[in-house]
């Protein structure tokens, strides 16, 4: 629906320019639209995650249009480009959107993120990677155009170890001598936590084993036989798509305790556990957003979107983990547009990529603001800055009881000192390799 709308808009702009009407009242009305290109994936091995997140994101924007008339009168318009979670296709979508004036790019793929990383500063398009992507981009001095918002992979990996130590074993000292396996998707995404886990193993004295699983991950018998030989105390499942239910089913067949598996937040949705049936009962996963439809923001989506027959997905998916994560994306995007309008005195007008970049660096989701958005408890309190493009860094843990997810922890804080040290070391190395002079944040307005 929005894809057709965007094409119509382009044709109308050309017609108005030819007839000399551009700049008239009609032209100004058409210009009061904020365009967004969505590099989604709704087919292939990772379709459950892609459709859920992008569907929730679209529904939130539709709700803003229906309930509020847009952002200060500026209607949100969007179009999707199917990437199939493929890096080359993701770059094609990026270039297509750029040609149409895109001001915000969020591919929901670490591989695509790396593929466009060096382009965004030149193109002045913020690259937003909420809960994924390159973790050292949290250092905004080196990566002014990249935002691994809410919490990134290194914070999550550290929070996982803190959860195992404090919540499962009783204290961090009990980690000494324990064996932990990282079963990971053999891709840039799966390799993200390696270094931080290695450092944490040295700090706390646990043994770390790294076991890769080839894309897409629907055959893992040899990996779980290896795990049975290692006899680890815990397995961290860093999976995606079909790899996740396959891991749980195979773990049960080999006799590994399901409640000793701790999943990454891309392995912690209904679509990851339901296909595995009873094998998933007791499984624990990380998360940075809440599950359920009881939140006012989700109720408004039901009222203003689904009640009008304008929903993007099967209504049964509303309130699910991936769906709600898409709503988080929508909340952040719309808040950035709103903040940019206010700061640059452009209420009622679309904003540019440069203006949105400024807003993303000045987000402030206080408890009061989250309540106003109907998202109190839905996502964590978060504040970004020139130095910090992550904003929160905290993680919650949930457990599957066979029919639903149950929260079993409060927000778990990572080892901030160790994680930030790794972020700055890695960012400095990248800056040296690329000839980048880091910004002086004390001079930023």
N, C-alpha and C positions, 0 to 999 in steps of 0.2 A: 504493500500500500504506500509506504513512504518512498520506496524506490521510484514508483511512478510519479509521485508528487514532485520529487527532486528533478526528474527529467522534464516535467511540465514547466517547472520554474525556469530551467535553463532556456527552454523554447520561448517562454514569455519574455525573458530578459532580452533575448535577441530581437524579438518582434518590437518591443518597446524602444530599443536602441535605433532600429531602422526607421520607425515612424516618428522619432523625435520626442517620444513621450517619457523617456527615462528621466527621472528627476521630478516628474509630476507627482500628484497625489497617489496615483496608481503605482508608480515605480517605487515610491517611498514605502507604500504598504508592503510590496513584495520584498523590499530589502530588510524589513523587520523580521527576519528569520535567522536563526542560528543553526548553521549546517554542521552535521556530524557524520563522518564516515565510520561505519562499524565493520571491522575486518573479522567477521564471524565465521564459525564453522558449525554446520548443522548436519553434516554427513561424515561418515567415516568412524574410526575407532574411538574418537573423542567427542562424538556428537552430543552425548548426554550432558557433558560439562559445558560445551559451547552453546548449545541451544538453551540450557537453563540460565546461564549467566547473561547472555545477550537478550534472551526473552525477558528476564526480569528488568534489565536495564531499559529496554524499549518500553515496557509497561510503565515504568516510573516516569519516563519522559512524556508518555501519552497522558498519564494522570496529571502531570504539571500543566499540560496544554488544556485538558478538559476542566480541571478544577480551578486553575489560576489564570487561564488564558495565556500561558507561557511564562517566561521570566520577565517580569515588569513589562508585559505586553509583547515581548519578543517570542514568537512561536518557535519551538524546537522542531527541526526537520532532520531526517536521517535517511541513509540508505546503507544496505548491507552489501558486502563483497565476500563471497565464499572462499576461504583460504584452505579448507580441508586440513588445517593445522600443518600446512606445508610452508616452509620458509620462502621458497621462490614465489609461491602464490601470494604470500603475505606481503612481499616486497612489491609485487604487481598491484595489489590493492592499495598499498601506501601511495604509490605513484599516481594511481587513478584518483584517489581522494585529494592528493596534493594539488592536482590540476584543477580541482573544483573548489579550492579554497579551504581545505580542512584545517581545523584549529586545535585538534586534540586527537591523538592516536593511541589506542589501547588494544593490542592484538591478542591478549590472553594467551600468550605463547612466549616462552623464554627464547626459543630459537628465532622467532621473527623479531623479537626485541633486539637480539644481538645483530640481526641482519640489517636493521635500520638505525642502529645506535649512532653511527657516525654521520647520518644524514640530517637528523632533526635540528641540530643547532643552526646549520646553514639554511634549512628550510623554515626555521622559526615555528616549528610545530612541537608542542610538548608531547613527550612520550610517557604515558602514564601506565605503570605496571603495578596494579593493586594486588599485593600478596604474591608476586612472582617477579621474574626478570633478574636483572643484574643487581645483586645486593649492595655492592660498593657504590652504586649510584645514589645511595642515601647521603653521600657527601656532596652537597649541592655546590660546593666551591669548585669541584672538578666537573660535575655533571649538572649544569644549570638547567638543562632542558629535559632531564629524566627524573621521574618521580615514582620510586617503589613504595607507594603509599600504604598506610595503615600499619603493615608489618611485613618485613621481607624474609627471605629464606634463612638467612643466618640467625636472625632473632628467633625464628621458629625452631630451628635445630637446637639452639641453646635452651629455649624454653622446654623443648622435649626432654632434654637431659635433666633440667631442673625438676620437671614433673616426675620423671622416673626416680630421681634421687630423693626428692622431698615427699612426694605423694605416694609413690609405690614402695619405696624402700625405707622411708622414715627419716633419712638424712642424707646429705650429699656424700658424707664420708663412706656410706655403705656402697657407693659405686666402685670402690677400689676392689680390683680383682674380678669384677663382673665382666661378662662377655655381651657385647651389643653388635648386632649385624645391621648394616644399612643395605636393604634390598632396594635397588634404585633403577628407575627408567634410564636406559643407556642413551642419554641425550644431554644437551647443555643444561636443561632443567634438572635432570637427575644428578648431575655432578656439582650443582651449586653448594650443597651442604658439606662437601668432603673436607675442606680445609678447616672449617670451624669445628666439625666433629673430631678431627684429628687433634686439634689444640685442646679441646675439652677432654679428650681421652688422656692426653699427657698431664693435664691439670689434676684430674680426679682419679687417674690410675685404672681406668677400665680398658679392656681389650676391644678394639674396633675392627670389624671385618667388613669389607666392601664387596658386594655381590651385584653385578649388573644384570639387567633383564632387557633383551633386545625388543625393539618396537615390533608389534604393538603390545606384546606381553601376554599373549594367550597360550603360551607354553612355558611352564616354569618347573617341570618335574625335576630337572637336574639341579636347579637352584635350591629347591627345598630339600632334596637329598643331601646337598652340601650343608645346608643349615642343620639338618638332623645330626650330621657328623660333628659339626662345631658345638652343638648343644648350647646355644646362647641363652642368656637370661631374658633378653628382650630383642625383638626385631623392630626396627624402624622401617615402615613401608613407605617409600618415596615413589609412589606410583601415579598413574593417570589413565583414565579410560578403562578399557577391558582388562588391563593389568591388575586392577584392584580386586574385583570379585574372583578372578583367577587365582590370585595370591591367597585369598581367604579359603577358597575351596581346596586348593592344593595343600595349604597348611594343615587343614583338618585331616586330610587323607594321610598325611605323614605324621600326624599325632602331635603337632606343635600346639601349645595352649593359645587359644585365640585372644585371651585377655592379656597376653604378653606381647601382642603386636600393637604398636603405636603408629598410626597413619599420619602422613602429611595432610594438610587441609584440602588438597586436590584428590585425596583418597578417603574423604569423610562425608560423602553425600549419600542420599537414599539410593541413587543409581549405582553406587559402589558396593552396597551391602545386600540389597534385595535380590539381585541375581544369584548371590551365593547361598541364599536360603538360610538354613539353620547354622551353616558354617560361620556365619558372621556374628552370631549372638555373642556378646561380651567384648567385641572389638572396640578399640578406643582410637579416636582420631582428634587431631588438632583443628582449630577453627578460629576465625577472627570476625565472624558475624553470627548472630543468633539464628535459630531455626524456629519455624512456627508462624502462624498467621494472626497471632493475637496483638501484634503491634499496630498502633494507629496508622502508620504509614502503609502497611499492607492492607488494612481495612479500607483506607481511602482508594487504593488501587482497585480493590474489589468493587467499591461503590461507583467510582467514576470511570472505570475502564471495563471491567468484566460484566457489570450489570448492564452496560450499553452494548455488549457484544463486540468490544474492540480489543479484547485481550490477545496477546501474541502467542500464548501457549495453551495447552490443556489446563483448564482451571484446577485440576487435581495437583498440578505442580506448584501452584501458588503457595508460598510459605515453606517450601523445601529449601535445603541448604544451598544448592547452586542458584536457585531462583533468588533467594534473599541476597546472595552475594552479588547478583546482577543489580539488585536494588541499591546495594551499597555503591556500586559503580555509578548508578544514576544520581544518587544523592551527592556524591563528590563532584561529578561533572556539573550538575545544575548549581551547586553552591559556588563552584569556581566561576561560572558564567555570571551569577548574581553579584559576587564580590568584585569581579572585574568591572561590571557595569557601574557599580557604586563608586569604586575608587577612581575610575577614569571619567566619571561624570557622563556616562553613556546609557543611562536608564532609557529603555525603549528602543535601544539600538543594539545590533549585533556587535560582538567584541572580537578582537583579533587573537591569533595564537600568542603573540607577545604579551597581550593583556591577560590572557588566561594563565600564561606561565607565571606572571606576577601573583595572580590570585592563588595558584597552587602552592606558592611559596609562603603564603600568608593565611592559610586555612586555620581556623580555630573552632573546632567542634567541642565546645564546652558542654557540661551537663545540661545547662539551660538551653543552648542552641539545639542539642539533640532532642530535647523534649519538645521544642517548638516544631521540629521537623517530624515529630511522631516516631522518633527513632531512639528514644531513651532505652539503653540496654541492648539496642539492636546492633550497634558497632561501638568500639571503644572511644573514649575521649581522645582527641587527637589535635596536635598543634604542630605546624610545619614552620620552617625558617630557612634562611640561606644555608645554614650549616646542616640542617636536618630535613631531608626530603622523605623521611619515613613517617615520622609524626607520632606514632604510638608505640609500636614494637611489642605489644603484649599479646598473649595467646590464651584461649580457653580450650578445655578438653571435654569431649563428649563421648558417651558410650552407647552402642546399639543394643537395645534390649530384645531384639527380635521383631519389633514392630515400629519402633520410633527411637530417635536420638534423645538421650538424657544428659544434661550438663552435669559433669562430675567435678568441676573445679571452678574457682574464680579466675580472674585474669592472672596468668602466670608471667612474671617478669623474667626476661633472659639475663644472662651475664652481660650487662650493658658495657662494662669496661672492656672485657675481652672482645665483644662483638664490634664495638666502635673502633677499637685499636685495629682490628682486621679490616674494617671498612676503610679507615684512613690509609693504612698501608697499601691496600690494593688500589685505592683511588689515586694515591701518589704515584704508584708504579704506572698506572694507565696514563696519567698526565705526562709523565716523563717520556713514555713511549710515543705519545701523540703530539708532543711539543706544546702542551696546554699549560698556560699560566693560571693557577688556581685563583679564584676571586678572593678579594679581601672582604669578608662579610661585615667587618666593622665599618666599611665605607658604603654598604648597601643602604638605600633609603627604605 
